[in-house]
């Protein structure tokens, strides 16, 4: 599945690279975008399955570190290629990296047996499970809170903090390093106590949205949380893929909300408190999810004791 998705990714980038007109280039980008949710959804499942249960969040964090590296290195390199060579060359390089990824996945990822009795109707039934829906709701509002602020970081840093435009590159480098550190620390500690770490992360994000090293690993814990709920409901693959789509929905929601409060005249600092509101909503959903888990666990224990 991962090989097929990466081949589709390569094809989409080649369509864009050789596009004779804008419409074809956009079509190539659409083809490429179709692979995103499925790739990270399936990748999350595989990353969690090939390690010990105590290291699952760390494995997912390591996989998502690719996004951090892409933002930290890939974006500026792609921009440089586009400026000094051509934008077509940038997409050719991306396609070449995709080919390397296809070969790497085929050679290095252990074979995953096809699940027995796979039933898509049963997978869709997982979306009736309140725990799955709560976890997915947190996926929308948690990252949405983060992107409400980070989308408008440039005007905030220049217009409010007084930084020059030339300083933005260094600020974004600092941001990327914060993502890297937060991703690793979050994965390590969430393996020990997922829900408490989730509470702390969302609370910290609500208080100080710009402390990136505390908030960057939120996406990793979202993936693990949804996977746990979906496994219990019997539909890990579909739920994990949809969860990545909801993460992107949260990104769009956050960017829209940040722009809306600025346009409403609340000032360049308004995305921070707007994001804090989304983070509080995500925290409430996480607490409800945790309480629901405890209630279900207690009921199961009582049922087991009565049966004895």
PyMOL commands that set and color helices and strands:
alter all, ss='L'
color gray80, all
select helices_A, chain A and resi 2-17+22-49+53-84+87-108+120-128+130-150+153-159+165-192+194-207+212-215+218-233+236-263+270-307
alter helices_A, ss='H'
color red, helices_A
deselect
rebuild
show_as cartoon
